[in-house]
Amino acid sequence: MRAFAELYAELDSTTSSNAKLAAMQRYFAQAAPEDAAWAVYFLSGGRPRQLVPVRLLHELAVTHSGLSPWLLEESYQAVGDLAETISLILPEAPHVSTDGLAMWIENKLLTLRGESPDVLTRQLPELWSQLDRTSLM
């Protein structure tokens, strides 16, 4: 997951087509086939259907960041992206997962779809605690 997050951050940080191409060549030369397949899916614009209701993400971010709801909302308005806002306001992760992108998508994230708010409230903070800021975005 971390390698893909770093690739995405590198792609996002440059307008140079050559730099983007070089970053992708480095990533795909080292990525496991299952991670590479998911990377192609995401880089080509693919997005899984909503896994967690936005309202619940917002509530959990408030709870786990310690911010007041109005401050989270103001931060979100300034940043413009809820995932990035959450990554910026949550405390630093105590440990970082070494699991690959496919493992995260298939075994940790897609399994959240359809879960009850109670289950999501327990599982999301545990998942967040395994990701650094770049991976949360």
Secondary structure, 3 states (H helix, E strand, C coil): CHHHHHHHHHHHCCCCHHHHHHHHHHHHHHCCHHHHHHHHHHHCCCCCCCCCCHHHHHHHHHHHHCCCHHHHHHHHHHHCCHHHHHHHHCCCCCCCCCCCHHHHHHHHHHHHCCCCHHHHHHHHHHHHCCCCHHHHC
